[in-house]
Amino acid sequence: MIRFFLSIYDYFAKHRGQLFGLLSLLVLLFAFAATQIRFKEDISGFLPEDKENERINNAYRYVASTNNITVYCTGKDSTDQTKDLLIEAIGLLAEKLESLDSGYIKRLFYKVDPSQMSAVSSFVVDNMPYFLDEPDYQRLDTLLTDAYIAGQIERSKDLLLSPVGLILKENVLADPLGISNTLMRRLQDFQIGSQFQLYQDYVFTGDNKGFLLIECTMPVSETARNAGFIDSLNLFMADVEASFDGKIQLASFGASEIALGNASQIKKDSIWSSVFAFVLIFAILIYAFRSGGKILFTFVSVLFGGLFAVAFIYLIRGEVSVIAIGISSIMFGIAINYPLHFIDHYNHIPRPRMVIKDIFEPLTIGNITTVGAFLSLVFIASDSMVDLGLFASLLLVGTIFFVLIFLPHLLPDRTYVGEVKQPTVFTRVFSKPFEKNRWVVWGTLLLTVILSFFSGN
């Protein structure tokens, strides 16, 4: 295997134009493939995808209650004037939401249709014998009197002449004696507590807040698709609040917003941790190498490995979990070791061919074992874990491929004179055998004992 890579080095050493042409072509192909890949932010992708957990996964993704967003509208007090203001605000927000693409919203619920209430009443009247019990039949004897009938007819007449007469006309004509009134009151026993109430057909909470329920079409796990809708919702809510000069306040709550916040926090944490690692590694490299070219070659090697990984994941799966890639960013700390080992050995022996010959075996053995460890994640029944394993392993493969094929030709071949370089702080510290330093040995043992007491937590 060493002879194979040395023969590749010898060939490209004589055909450098072909080398850089091949490198440019690969970078363009990998970059194009990386732009075509689909990124997904489904947190549930980390859940196992086996038969035992299938119901749990489906429940997480598609249970209707998790796809609802509730909007509450509050005013300065609970008077009827404030309720009228809240009704106007809820209606305005509903109009704005209905103007959105139908692909976001399945249904809006903020008021009760009077015709639906009339339909319930008609159903009770039409099926009255099924709802009557023994006390009701005994009460009928008191209703069938001339005085009660005359009074009920007068009340029914007044009801028909009222503004709600058009809605209740059919029910009054079907039940002029109001026998079903007791049955309708009995249905109120089925309501759960007093969390909701009606005012002018609009739904209010028990503490007089306006209420709007948004049933979304997309599952809660589709955070990327939900993000656009939640941004529009927040914009509409701000516009409505501005329209009423701050007299009302709107607040939303839903599982989709929580999932989006979690995904955003994971991405933000991944970015900041990657930036911190980059700055720390960059500072160490500046101190250790003090050569802009060598530092640039180090990061170019890892960048090539990243493009290599994303491109091959596109060919294999077509999509990748952006959360898994964020977690895999810690693999850059492992991948950067390959160009570091090469360049550090080159600093002692500035002959790229000799460097390949010296470090090929330890470098490839370490790469194979590490790649094999991450490839084991591919056999886990979880899409995101598969993405994590593939990206990490392909990143390491792409990086070592660049280090063995292209990096040797980016470093000049100089005559080795065996000069002795001044040792750095890292060299002086890590060149000492720690196992022979009793302070380090006993300190490590003491620290191990102390930390063992906290391991159970």
DRENLUMMI-942165 format. One record per atom (N, C-alpha, C): x, y, z; residue in one letter. Coordinates in steps of 0.001 Angstrom, whole numbers, plus 500000, padded with zeros to 6 digits. Example, Ala and Ser with C-alpha at 12.3 -4.5 7.8 and 13.67 -1.06 7.14 Angstrom:
<pts>
513190494310507800A512300495500507800A513200496700507800A512850497750507080S513670498940507140S512900500030507870S
</pts>
This chain:
<pts>
500826498790500000M500000500000500000M500860501260500000M501984501214500741I502882502376500755I503422502639499354I503794501558498655R504326501720497296R503295502345496373R502026502006496569F500970502567495728F500902504086495886F500892504576497123F500803506022497346F502101506728496966F503236506028497143L504490506639496686L504541506750495173L503983505763494472S503938505834493014S503017506963492548S501921507176493295I501037508304492971I501785509621493173I502538509720494253Y503306510934494498Y504331511158493376Y505033510108492997D506044510244491944D505413510667490622D504230510144490329Y503576510495489065Y503172511968489050Y502500512407490115F502033513794490132F503179514774490330F504300514309490885A505466515192491003A505983515596489624A505754514718488633K506172515014487259K505048515625486432K503811515556486935H502651516083486193H501812516946487140H502400518045487596R501717518887488576R500480519549487996R500485519793486692G499303520378486054G498091519458486189G498316518168485962Q497220517199486114Q496753517119487573Q497708517249488501L497364517199489915L496386518318490275L496744519552489925F495892520672490302F494605520697489471F494648520155488276G493421520013487502G492458519034488168G493013517904488633L492183516925489331L491618517512490617L492450518246491366L491996518851492609L490870519858492346L491032520688491333S489991521670491012S488691520988490600S488816519924489807L487622519195489362L486889518564490538L487636517938491448L487007517306492611L486318518339493497L486981519476493711V486382520521494556V485085521029493938V485081521239492617L483867521711491945L482748520671492034L483084519413491810L482063518355491884L481515518222493299L482409518227494284F481957518097495674F481117519306496087F481539520503495669A480790521708496018A479403521690495377A479327521239494120F478019521154493442F477109520156494157F477645518993494522A476843517998495229A476393518526496588A477266519294497255A476909519835498565A475763520830498472A475683521576497344T474583522530497187T473268521843496848T473308520604496404Q472088519884496023Q471480519084497169Q472223518877498231I471733518031499318I470610518730500070I469662517965500572R468534518497501339R468838518359502833R468700519466503527F468943519461504963F467613519332505704F467580518509506715K466375518311507520K466694518590508980K465675519075509709E465856519440511109E464905518649511994E464624517435511613D463687516595512358D464394516017513583D464063516556514763I464701516080515988I464342514628516258I463128514227515834S462695512851516087S463519511840515295S464373512325514392G465226511411513642G466205510662514517G466449511161515736F467343510465516656F466641509316517379F465307509234517253L464579508139517880L464766506868517071L464825505714517704P465000504444516982P463849504191516012P464175503682514830E463176503400513798E462936501900513696E462535501288514799D462198499872514747D460717499695515054D460234498462514925K458813498211515124K458371498519516543K459262498289517485E458908498515518881E458650499989519165E459393500876518497N459262502307518747N458488503027517648N457934502286516685E457247502913515561E456048503731516028E455274503193516957R454100503925517420R454496505204518157R455573505133518926I456028506327519642I456463507404518661I457202507011517616N457664507979516635N456496508624515899N455532507798515489N454364508342514788N453569509273515690N453459508904516952A452735509765517883A453439511111518025A454772511068518076Y455519512322518218Y455348513199516985Y455350512583515812R455325513364514581R453923513848514206R452910513010514418Y451632513263513769Y450428513365514695Y450577513222515995V449415513407516862V448908514838516697V447595514970516492A447032516266516114A447289517333517175A447222516960518440S447362517965519486S448731518614519481S449746517927518986T451079518515518969T451246519497517817T450296519524516883N450406520409515728N449614521692515912N449108521927517119N448286523106517372N449110524214518007N448809525448517593I449383526639518202I448234527466518760I448318527807520023T447271528575520683T447720530020520830T446845530943520441V447114532372520567V446144532949521593V446676533668522572Y445867534317523594Y445939535823523405Y444782536462523557C444685537916523410C444184538496524730C444945539381525314T444590539952526610T444435541455526496T443569542008527367G443352543445527448G443652543947528844G443337545225529073K443653545813530377K442647545447531450K441435545026531061D440437544625532043D439497543619531405D438419543239532121S437490542215531624S436108542781531336S436007544070531045T434713544665530727T434273544253529325T432968544509529054D432442544164527734D433119544979526638D433491546237526942Q434183547051525934Q435532546432525579Q436236545917526575T437528545273526309T437325543970525548T436281543238525887K436010541997525153K435710542282523690K434967543364523437D434701543750522042D436001544068521318D436930544712522026L438230545025521437L439009543749521146L438946542779522067L439640541512521857L439043540745520685L437712540795520551I437055540138519413I437543540738518105I437637542054518069E438108542730516855E439555542335516529E440387542236517574A441796541875517360A441922540429516883A441188539507517507I441227538110517089I440726537970515656I439665538701515322G439155538639513949G440153539151512933G440851540246513271L441860540795512359L443013539820512175L443466539186513268L444552538211513167L444110537008512336L442868536562512510A442360535435511730A442334535765510242A441972536995509882E441969537404508469E443370537347507879E444340537815508654K445719537795508158K446201536358507978K445868535486508918L446300534091508814L445625533381507643L444375533704507383E443666533075506266E444223533502504918E444955534623504893S445576535071503640S446854534309503317S447337533518504272L448555532740504033L448273531568503108L449358530965502645D449253529762501827D448542528666502615D447606528003501962S446827526957502631S447690525773503046S448925525699502572G449799524598502948G450254524656504394G450037525807505074Y450462525952506461Y449355525607507456Y448134526057507181I447054525978508170I445966525024507681I445584524111508563K444477523210508262K443143523808508704K443139524437509875R441877524973510385R442164526026511454R441314527060511502L441342528062512556L440076527930513390L440236527978514695F439073527904515581F439163529031516598F438220529962516515Y438183531071517460Y436751531507517775Y435769530978517052K434377531296517314K433518530076516989K432349530061517584V431415528951517390V430338529383516407V430138528590515391D429111528881514397D427735528661515017D426866529687515017P425525529501515598P424745528370514955P424996528127513664S424269527045512992S424650525683513576S425903525567514052Q426305524319514684Q425593524123516018Q425445525206516775M424698525118518024M423240524786517752M422693525371516689S421309525067516325S421166523620515891S422201523093515233A422151521699514798A422131520759515999A422888521101517052V422871520276518263V421497520311518908V420922521513518972S419585521638519557S418549520866518745S418638520934517429S417696520200516571S417854518697516761S419093518241516921F419318516817517132F418664516349518441F418799517182519482V418192516820520772V416674516779520656V416094517773519956V414634517814519796V414150516630518972V414830516314517891D414406515214517028D414517513864517721D415440513748518666N415653512468519356N415313512584520846N414359513424521144M414016513702522533M413685512457523349M412926511478522817P412591510303523638P413813509549524165P414915509630523428Y416115508909523879Y416796509610525058Y416531510909525232F417181511681526289F416328511823527542F415023511581527415L414126511725528561L414265510538529501L414230510829530804D414233509759531797D412946509852532630D412820509047533658E411576508958534434E411184510293535062E412085511028535694P411686512325536257P411167513290535196P411710513210533958D411239514095532898D409784513802532540D409429512528532474Y408041512178532159Y407102512626533279Y407562512562534514Q406741513033535618Q406558514553535561Q407613515255535090R407524516711534987R406574517140533881R406369516299532880L405463516649531786L404045516912532284L403659516262533384D402309516482533907D402115517924534343D403203518550534833T403089519946535267T403157520914534100T403654520442532969L403754521324531801L402467521372531000L401691520329531083L400476520260530262L399292520908530981L399501522134531394T398425522916532006T398180524146531158T396950524686531238D396600525852530410D397487527046530742D397752527242532030A398556528405532437A399989528299531914A400601527121532069Y401995526963531600Y402078527082530087Y401117526463529373I401147526505527907I401000527938527429I400056528707528045A399870530099527629A401131530918527879A401759530731529053G402983531462529356G404136531082528432G404289529787528113Q405370529347527249Q405182529840525821Q403904529857525354I403641530377524009I404009531850523937I403711532598524995E404064534016525010E405585534199524998E406305533384525788R407778533466525798R408377533077524446R407787532074523798S408265531669522479S408022532768521457S406888533456521581K406600534561520662K407634535675520817K407916536016522084D408927537057522315D410299536629521777D410614535346521916L411901534855521416L411978534936519904L410889534638519215L410880534704517756L411006536135517256L410500537101518056L410580538505517661L411918539144518009L412740538415518759S414050538934519156S415066538747518018S416285539363518121P417299539226517055P417744537791516805P417635536932517816V418074535549517626V416946534664517114V415793535285516841G414653534502516396G414892533776515089G415662534411514187L415923533762512905L416726532480513072L417590532455514088I418427531270514299I417654530172515010I416796530569515974L416102529592516802L414695529277516319L414352529815515159K412968529643514666K412588528163514543K413441527367513914E413110525957513703E412983525210515020E413846525500515984N413783524814517267N412522525203518046N412159526482517962V410952526926518682V409700526286518086V409666526222516756L408501525608516117L408444524110516389L409622523453516490A409635522017516753A409326521704518210A409637522642519134D409426522400520563D408866523674521192D407603524018520892P407030525278521408P406885525290522916P406783524144523563L406628524099525014L407966524122525749L409071524079525035G410391524150525675G410737522939526506G410239521786526093I410542520566526850I412040520247526796I412693520598525687S414116520264525514S415045521199526273S414490522258526874N415373523203527586N416129522515528712N415423521669529459T416077520936530545T417146519999530012T416893519387528865L417877518470528273L419125519222527823L418939520418527264M420084521202526827M420937521639528015M420252522002529120R421025522363530307R421786521156530857R421197520001530688R421850518793531175R423134518503530400R423184518897529129L424398518676528334L425584519479528857L425303520556529594Q426408521355530129Q427232520586531158Q426624519526531706D427370518725532677D428542517992532048D428531517886530703F429609517166530025F430832518037529769F430724519359529941Q431884520198529694Q432909520007530805Q434187520107530428I435280519876531368I435631521194532032I435163521387533244G435496522586533987G434889523823533359G435480524967533689S434977526251533171S436104527029532516S436966526314531774Q438117526974531167Q437722527890530011Q436564527638529398F436167528408528226F434740528915528388F434474530023527724Q433149530627527715Q432930531305526370Q431694531601526055L431342532240524795L430877533666525044L431318534560524162Y430850535942524182Y430692536374522730Y429432536607522337Q429107536940520951Q429683535895519991Q429515534653520378D429940533487519594D431450533302519542D432234534212520147Y433687534065520192Y434078533301521456Y435159532526521334V435620531712522448V436567532533523322V436294532527524626F437154533178525595F437555532157526665F438707532386527254T439133531523528353T438399531924529624T438557531110530661G437895531393531923G438333532701532548G439552533174532248D440038534445532781D439910535573531759D438931535434530828N438544536502529889N439650536881528905N440367535905528420K441337536124527351K440754535642526032K441015536417524974G440613535964523651G441383534722523260G440756533874522468F441313532549522197F441275532273520700F442429531818520156L442516531425518748L443367530173518656L442805529116518111L443522527847517970L443866527631516502L445156527422516227I445637527190514860I446036525729514732I445359525012513880E445725523620513613E446602523585512368E447864523265512556C448843523305511462C448794522016510646C449162522128509384T449169520960508500T450437520137508654T451531520776509082M452819520090509141M453042519498510520M453683518350510601P453989517773511906P454961518649512679P454931518519513996V455753519364514854V457236519137514609V457612517956514120S459029517643513924S459640518370512734S458812518893511825E459335519595510637E459652521036511012E460721521221511773T461034522553512289T461413523531511188T462065523064510136A462476523960509056A461259524540508346A460236523709508092R459029524182507415R458155525005508347R458151524662509623N457356525422510586N457946526798510856N459250526942510632A459907528220510938A459305529358510128A459040529122508831G458461530166507995G457097530594508481G456271529631508867F454927529960509344F454976530699510677F455833530268511594I455915530919512900I456437532348512750I457370532565511823D457833533937511561D456683534817511068D455853534265510160S454697535029509663S453705535298510782S453476534294511639L452554534475512760L453035535581513687L454309535579514023N454849536628514905N454733538003514258N454941538064512939L454813539342512233L453370539831512257L452421538926512022F451003539300512054F450596539765513457F451064539058514473M450720539441515846M451259540832516179M452464541138515732A453029542467515972A452232543541515240A451796543245514007D450989544212513248D449657544480513929D449014543422514449V447725543590515118V447895544406516398V448928544127517175E449174544901518394E449408546369518069E450149546628516977A450396548018516586A449111548703516130A448203547947515511S446945548519515031S446059548996516173S446208548411517351F445383548785518509F446166549625519519F447293550171519097D448074551106519913D448432550541521288D448744549246521324G449178548631522570G448068548367523573G446790548525523170K445682548265524100K445453546775524322K445967545974523427I445848544519523569I447231543896523410I447371542691523910Q448626541944523784Q448317540541523287Q449137540060522373L448975538723521807L450173537867522195L449911536635522552A450965535683522903A450576534326522352A451563533607521829S451316532293521229S452091531230521972S451569530026521895F452221528891522547F451847527629521793F452849526762521568G452575525505520881G453814524640520813G453599523352520593A454712522415520520A455625522723519338A455055523246518247S455876523590517079S456891524669517426S456456525660518224E457373526725518621E458467526188519548E458091525280520435I459085524691521331I460116523885520543I459627523065519593A460540522262518780A461466523150517958A460916524250517409L461735525172516628L462793525830517510L462402526203518731G463363526808519650G464476525840520025G464115524576520239N465132523570520572N466103523371519420N465555523249518195A466418523052517025A467325524258516801A466772525464516973S467576526674516798S468690526754517834S468366526345519076Q469370526389520128Q470490525386519863Q470114524198519357I471128523190519032I472056523707517935I471470524310516890K472300524843515804K473184525982516303K472626526844517146K473408527961517655K474569527453518520K474266526489519388D475328525928520243D476404525241519412D475971524542518353S476943523858517492S477850524863516788S477250525966516324I478042526991515629I479045527629516584I478584527980517781W479484528633518726W480591527697519198W480242526429519410S481285525481519819S482298525276518705S481822525254517448S482743525110516324S483634526336516189S483042527532516364V483834528764516280V484878528804517387V484469528407518596F485418528400519709F486567527426519442F486216526234518952A487258525250518642A488177525762517543A487595526417516528F488393526946515422F489381527994515916F488888528920516746V489763529982517256V490879529397518115V490517528417518973L491521527813519845L492584527070519033L492135526277518068I493085525529517234I493939526488516412I493298527549515900F494036528515515087F495126529194515919F494803529533517174A495803530179518032A496969529238518321A496644527959518577I497710526990518847I498585526789517618I497969526743516434L498740526546515201L499652527733514923L499140528930515200I499978530119514978I501228530049515860I501008529638517111Y502152529556518015Y503097528420517625Y502534527294517199A503368526122516930A504102526235515600A503428526651514538F504026526651513203F504580528017512806F503846529069513170R504259530431512814R504510530555511318R503632529884510576S503715529923509115S502290529959508572S501960531067507901G500612531207507373G500269530135506352G501241529742505527G500989528733504507G500644527384505111G501398526977506123K501156525667506741K499808525645507470K499470526755508121I498168526832508786I497046526762507756I497224527457506640L496219527431505572L496052526017505029L497157525314504791F497081523939504273F496376523005505266F496557523271506551T495895522452507567T494378522568507466T493886523807507383F492430524004507317F491869523615505958F492648523792504903V492183523374503573V491975521860503536V492858521132504217S492727519668504256S491392519256504886S491056519883506008V489806519545506695V488602520024505902V488717521193505268L487621521693504446L487345520752503275L488388520247502662F488218519272501590F487517518023502120F487907517583503318G487252516419503911G485775516668504169G485416517886504586G484011518212504798G483207518187503517G483757518766502438L483081518718501138L482954517283500642L483999516511500838F483994515098500456F482855514364501171F482695514615502473A481673513921503261A480272514303502820A480010515605502664V478663516052502273V478314515549500876V479288515561499963A479021515112498594A478655513638498559A479368512817499297F479076511383499268F477786511054500018F477455511837501047I476166511630501708I475032511968500744I475227512993499908Y474227513318498893Y474035512155497927Y475133511520497506L475033510380496590L474402509165497263L474637508996498562I474148507813499266I472707507983499729I472385509155500325R471082509330500972R470261510471500392R470903511467499816G470162512581499238G469780513661500229G469790513376501520E469465514343502554E470266514025503802E470363515014504689V471162514831505893V470576515686506996V470690515220508216S470218515975509370S471227517066509708S470750518315509687V471654519428509988V472083519381511452V471245518792512304I471613518653513715I472748517644513855I472677516554513071A473737515553513114A475059516145512634A475006516984511598I476234517625511110I476789518560512180I475876519263512876G476336520140513946G477058519375515031G476516518210515394I477183517385516402I478500516843515860I478511516522514566S479721515960513955S480840516974513830S480533518242514095S481584519253513969S482752518987514918S482488518220515993I483597517884516893I484603516971516203I484169516318515091M485089515439514368M486191516224513669M485970517536513472F487020518336512850F488271518361513731F488058518252515042G489210518195515932G490034516935515742G489380515847515331I490106514607515029I490722514681513632I489932515185512684A490411515226511294A491633516119511137A491699517175511948I492814518112511790I494135517496512230I494046516379512957N495284515711513376N496083515187512187N495391514769511111Y496104514190509969Y497038515189509295Y496543516375508886P497512517331508310P498522517820509342P498129517881510626L499087518317511641L500243517331511759L499926516045511775H500989515026511849H501919515139510641H501317515313509474F502131515395508252F503042516623508288F502459517784508605I503251519022508576I504282519032509689I503942518500510855D504907518463511948D506093517567511594D505827516429510974H506929515562510549H507727516222509431H507025516985508583Y507707517701507495Y508652518756508050Y508300519345509197N509183520349509790N510525519748510200N510547518472510493H511802517802510864H512494517214509635H511689516720508697I512257516155507469I511511516789506292I512033517862505717P511302518596504673P511360517899503309P511119516612503297R511057515842502061R509700515125502037R508710515632501298P507354515070501326P507318513573501061P508158513091500161R508134511655499861R508572510837501077R509582511331501787M510038510634502979M508987510706504094M508276511823504145V507228511965505164V506122510933504923V505712510771503662I504681509775503340I505148508386503772I506396508081503470K506928506763503795K506993506528505307K507303507592506074D507477507437507522D506153507351508274D505179508170507879I503968508259508708I502782507528508091I502951506922506907F501799506296506247F501160505224507132F501958504351507670E501394503230508436E500675503686509709E501296504472510600P500548504899511803P499347505778511476P499487506591510418L498385507483510056L497185506700509553L497414505740508666T496295504978508095T495685504005509108T496501503429509955I495959502512510964I495036503271511927I495508504445512362G494659505259513230G493383505697512534G493497506009511238N492310506429510483N491314505279510336N491807504093510029I490915502936509826I490163502595511103I490847502606512232T490176502266513498T489144503324513877T489472504593513660T488523505663514003T487319505647513077T487578505485511774V486479505414510811V485585504208511111V486201503074511440G485404501892511779G484519502122512983G485037502870513974A484236503153515174A483015503993514826A483180505000513973F482039505846513615F481102505150512638F481610504269511811L480739503527510901L479806502585511648L480154502230512876S479256501371513661S477926502062513926S477904503393513876L476653504123514073L475672503885512929L476182503460511787V475316503225510628V474338502086510898V474693501185511776F473849500022512048F472807500299513138F472770501540513644I471743501917514617I470470502286513858I469336501823514355A468055502061513679A467560503475513957A468342504464513511S467987505871513696S468585506658512543S467739507395511808D468206508130510630D469295509138510979D469079509904512017S470060510935512368S471370510337512858S471312509208513555M472543508560513980M473307508005512787M472579507531511774V473231507087510541V473925508266509876V473238509425509809D473855510628509244D475105511016510021D475018510927511341L476170511263512182L477343510349511894L477103509043511814G478175508093511545G478770508268510165G477911508466509158L478403508641507788L479231509910507653L478722511024508175F479446512285508024F480792512233508732F480818511700509956A482074511645510704A483102510765510003A482677509583509558S483629508665508925S484091509192507569S483171509737506771L483559510267505455L484430511505505591L484205512289506633L485067513449506878L486501513009507099L486696511975507893L488054511487508170L488679510871506926L487878510133506140V488402509525504907V488813510607503917V487943511619503734G488273512693502797G489493513480503204G489646513711504509T490804514474504988T492107513712504763T492150512427505113I493387511673504932I493687511457503455I492633511395502627F492841511304501176F493569512550500670F493145513726501137F493795514968500737F495229515013501254F495419514576502499V496748514640503113V497742513759502365V497333512577501927L498255511647501271L498435511916499782L497436512514499138I497507512714497682I497927514132497311I497295515146497903F497494516520497448F498437517325498338F498348517155499660L499165517978500549L500664517853500300L501216516667500012P502666516592499778P503155517481498648P502309517766497670H502724518592496531H502543520078496814H501883520420497926L501734521823498301L502895522292499173L503705521343499642L504867521670500459L506133521495499625L507055522432499679P508275522343498857P509197521222499326P509862520633498364D510825519560498653D512193520193498840D512690520152500076R513971520783500378R515004519724500758R516231520111500688T517319519216501085T517382519149502614T517406517950503126Y517409517749504573Y518832517900505104Y519034518883505992V520364519139506540V520454518787508016V519344518333508573G519343517878509964G519505518986510968G518992520209510665E519121521297511615E518226521029512828E518680521560513934V517944521389515181V517094522627515420V515763522431515537K514863523547515746K514744523835517236K514487525114517549Q514296525498518931Q513007524871519463Q513074524217520627P511867523573521152P510852524617521605P509584524316521366T508499525185521803T508043524757523188T507102525517523745V506556525168525059V505910523797525015V505155523513523933F504494522218523808F505518521090523747F506602521336523017T507629520298522891T508272520012524238T508571521074524976R509225520885526267R508305520194527270R507006520524527212V506062519938528171V505802518477527861V505466518195526603F505029516848526261F506180515885525955F507409516389525927S508546515488525719S508966514795527008S508461515278528146K508821514675529424K507949513457529691K508516512383530183P507721511177530498P506874511395531746P505578511579531563F504699511861532706F504633510686533681F504765509465533168E504632508305534051E505781508216535053E506868508965534819K507998508945535739K507975510120536710K506977510991536577N506837512129537474N505856511755538586N506356511583539797R505505511081540879R504400512068541243R504663513387541055W503618514358541351W502441514213540380W502738513972539136V501673513784538153V500926512486538419V501668511411538735V501042510111538976V500122510158540182V500649510656541325W499834510703542535W498694511712542414W498942512810541735G497869513788541521G496732513216540685G497088512426539666T496064511786538831T495258510765539617T495955509963540429L495253508977541256L494316509646542256L494781510708542897L493946511424543864L492731512038543185L492934512631542022L491821513233541284L490819512177540845L491303510997540472T490414509895540078T489533509458541231T490130509349542418V489350508945543597V488289509989543930V488670511263543873I487713512329544191I486563512339543198I486870512260541916L485833512316540899L484936511080540900L485448509951541403S484644508727541445S483417508895542336S483504509773543348F482351510002544218F481231510754543490F481557511463542436F480553512229541687F480077511493540441F480661510332540144S480321509627538918S478885509112538924S478344508821540121G476985508319540184G475933509362539885G476342510638539887N475389511717539631N475273512048538160N
</pts>
